[in-house]
């Protein structure tokens, strides 16, 4: 009952006398949030406010806590997602949550339909500098796909072999929003932004030698980019990049519909 369309149908049914106000009140009483044991309060209202439902942060939670939260959330949302789920945690969750799917590289588990058609126009292109950056890039890609966006992937095209990127210019040119993931010195987002006419979301990763300082070096490189139109996420935050890209695409769609 937290999806806007479902809420509209409920209120319309009350207005037409098909259901009683008391029945509607019972459906809506837990709209704001819902407690799960004594350890969590699920924000059932988030999809109505922001367009995206709450997502479970897996690190620091026990498998039993994650399972209980997912079972409550699946009553309100067609897609329930948990991030930063290690394989051994998924093995335990699989026995507790029916229909759970696991995206190993992205470290995401989800309750979701077998296929999710894109709900919004536009192409979200995600580019990674190296193979070692793929866990963060895939976190962004899977998050975006589960959220209803059309994703285009381009992996292992870092600046050490720039011809690999230039041979795939069509990925940049066809994108509505770009997410560029890189570790080491973090130069790739600046290069991509110099070729792109759309927003570029840069994601530094913690991949690199000692002087990379666990991702701090690429973070500072991206913040100091000389290319315009680059926004920078925190280190390894592929999920946050996908959510920002999704909001950009949703806003563009909303504006187009209002014209």
C-alpha positions in Angstrom: 0.0 0.0 0.0 3.0 2.3 -0.2 3.0 2.5 -4.0 1.4 5.7 -5.3 -0.9 3.8 -7.8 -2.2 1.5 -5.0 -2.8 4.4 -2.7 -4.8 6.3 -5.4 -6.9 3.2 -6.1 -7.7 2.9 -2.3 -8.8 6.5 -2.0 -10.8 6.3 -5.2 -12.6 3.2 -3.8 -13.5 5.1 -0.7 -14.7 8.1 -2.7 -16.9 5.8 -4.8 -18.3 4.0 -1.7 -16.8 0.6 -2.7 -15.0 0.3 0.7 -15.6 1.8 4.1 -13.4 4.6 5.6 -12.7 2.2 8.5 -11.3 -0.4 6.1 -9.1 2.2 4.4 -7.9 3.4 7.8 -6.8 -0.1 8.7 -4.8 -0.3 5.4 -3.2 3.1 6.0 -2.4 2.9 9.7 1.1 1.6 9.2 1.8 3.9 6.3 4.5 6.0 7.9 6.6 3.3 9.4 6.4 -0.2 10.7 8.4 -1.8 13.6 10.2 -5.1 13.1 11.0 -6.5 16.5 12.9 -4.0 18.6 15.7 -3.5 16.0 14.2 -1.9 13.0 11.5 0.6 11.8 10.6 0.2 8.1 10.0 3.4 6.3 6.9 2.4 4.4 6.3 6.0 3.2 9.6 6.4 1.4 8.5 5.4 -2.0 5.7 8.0 -1.8 8.1 10.7 -0.8 11.1 10.0 -2.9 10.0 7.6 -5.7 12.1 4.7 -4.4 11.4 2.3 -1.6 13.8 1.8 1.3 16.7 -0.5 0.7 18.3 -2.7 3.4 22.0 -2.0 4.3 23.3 -5.5 5.0 26.5 -4.9 6.8 26.2 -5.0 10.5 22.9 -6.8 10.5 22.5 -10.5 11.3 20.9 -12.8 8.7 17.9 -13.2 11.0 17.4 -9.4 11.2 17.7 -9.1 7.4 15.3 -11.9 6.8 12.7 -10.4 9.1 13.0 -7.0 7.6 12.7 -8.4 4.0 9.5 -10.4 5.0 7.9 -7.2 6.2 9.0 -5.1 3.3 7.8 -7.6 0.7 4.2 -7.0 1.9 4.5 -3.4 0.6 6.9 -3.4 -2.3 7.2 -5.5 -5.5 11.0 -5.3 -5.2 12.9 -5.7 -1.9 16.7 -5.2 -2.0 19.5 -5.7 0.4 23.0 -4.4 -0.3 26.5 -5.6 0.8 25.4 -9.2 1.3 28.4 -11.6 1.4 27.9 -15.1 -0.1 28.0 -16.8 3.3 25.2 -14.5 4.5 23.2 -15.2 1.4 23.4 -18.9 2.0 21.8 -18.4 5.4 19.2 -16.0 4.0 18.2 -18.3 1.3 16.8 -20.8 3.8 14.8 -18.0 5.6 13.4 -16.0 2.7 11.4 -17.6 -0.1 12.2 -16.5 -3.7 15.4 -14.7 -2.9 17.8 -13.9 -5.7 21.5 -13.2 -5.4 23.8 -11.0 -7.5 27.2 -12.3 -6.5 29.4 -9.6 -8.0 27.2 -6.8 -6.8 26.7 -8.4 -3.4 23.0 -7.7 -3.6 20.1 -10.0 -2.8 16.6 -9.2 -3.8 13.0 -10.3 -3.9 12.0 -9.4 -7.4 10.1 -10.5 -10.5 12.0 -12.7 -12.9 12.2 -9.8 -15.4 11.8 -6.1 -14.7 11.0 -3.9 -17.7 12.4 -0.4 -17.6 9.8 2.0 -16.2 11.4 5.2 -17.3 12.9 6.4 -20.6 16.6 7.1 -21.1 19.7 5.1 -20.9 21.9 4.9 -17.9 25.4 3.9 -19.0 27.8 2.6 -16.4 31.6 2.5 -17.2 34.3 0.9 -15.1 38.0 1.6 -15.4 39.2 -1.9 -14.5 38.0 -5.4 -13.7 38.8 -4.8 -10.0 36.3 -2.0 -10.0 33.5 -4.3 -11.1 31.9 -5.0 -7.6 31.1 -1.3 -7.2 30.1 -0.9 -10.9 27.8 -3.9 -10.7 26.3 -2.6 -7.4 25.3 0.5 -9.4 24.1 -1.5 -12.4 22.0 -4.0 -10.5 20.5 -1.3 -8.2 19.4 0.7 -11.3 17.9 -2.3 -13.1 16.0 -3.4 -10.0 14.7 0.2 -9.7 13.3 0.1 -13.3 16.0 1.8 -15.4 17.6 0.7 -18.7 21.3 0.0 -18.0 24.1 -0.2 -20.5 27.5 -1.6 -19.3 31.0 -0.9 -20.5 33.7 -2.6 -18.4 37.6 -2.4 -18.3 38.2 0.8 -20.4 40.5 2.7 -18.1 42.9 5.4 -19.2 45.9 3.0 -19.2 44.5 1.8 -22.6 42.4 4.8 -23.6 41.8 3.4 -27.1 39.4 0.8 -25.5 37.2 3.7 -24.4 37.5 5.6 -27.7 36.5 2.5 -29.6 33.2 2.5 -27.6 32.2 6.1 -28.0 28.7 5.0 -28.8 28.1 4.1 -25.1 28.9 7.6 -24.1 27.0 9.3 -26.9 23.8 7.2 -26.4 23.7 7.8 -22.6 21.2 10.0 -20.8 23.3 9.8 -17.6 26.7 8.3 -17.1 28.2 6.6 -14.0 31.9 6.2 -14.2 33.7 4.0 -11.7 37.5 4.1 -11.2 40.2 3.4 -8.6 43.9 4.0 -8.8 44.3 7.7 -9.7 40.7 8.1 -10.7 41.2 9.9 -14.0 38.5 8.2 -16.1 35.5 10.3 -15.1 37.3 13.5 -16.3 38.1 11.9 -19.7 34.5 10.7 -20.1 33.0 14.0 -19.1 35.2 15.7 -21.8 33.3 13.5 -24.4 29.8 13.5 -22.9 26.9 15.9 -23.2 25.0 14.4 -20.2 25.6 14.4 -16.4 28.5 12.3 -15.2 28.5 10.7 -11.8 32.0 9.7 -10.7 32.5 6.9 -8.2 36.0 6.4 -6.7 36.8 2.9 -5.5 39.2 1.7 -2.9 41.2 -0.2 -5.5 44.9 0.9 -5.7 48.4 0.8 -4.2 49.3 2.3 -0.9 49.3 5.9 -2.0 45.7 5.5 -3.2 44.9 5.6 0.5 41.9 3.3 0.2 40.2 5.4 -2.4 41.0 8.9 -1.1 43.4 9.7 -4.0 40.8 9.0 -6.8 38.2 10.8 -4.7 40.3 13.9 -4.7 41.1 13.6 -8.4 37.4 13.4 -9.2 36.6 16.4 -6.9 39.3 18.4 -8.7 38.1 17.4 -12.2 38.7 20.1 -14.9 35.8 18.7 -16.9 32.4 20.3 -16.3 29.3 18.4 -15.3 30.9 15.9 -12.9 29.3 15.0 -9.6 31.2 12.8 -7.2 30.0 10.1 -4.9 31.7 8.7 -1.8 34.2 5.9 -2.0 32.7 2.6 -3.3 29.2 4.0 -3.2 27.8 2.4 -6.4 24.3 2.2 -4.8 24.3 5.9 -4.2 25.4 6.6 -7.7 22.5 4.6 -9.1 20.0 6.4 -6.9 21.2 9.8 -8.0 21.2 8.8 -11.7 17.7 7.4 -11.2 16.5 10.7 -9.7 18.0 12.6 -12.6 16.2 10.4 -15.1 12.9 10.5 -13.2 13.1 14.3 -13.0 13.7 14.7 -16.7 10.7 12.4 -17.4 8.5 14.4 -14.9 9.5 17.7 -16.5 8.8 16.4 -20.0 5.3 15.3 -18.9 4.6 18.7 -17.5 5.4 20.5 -20.7 
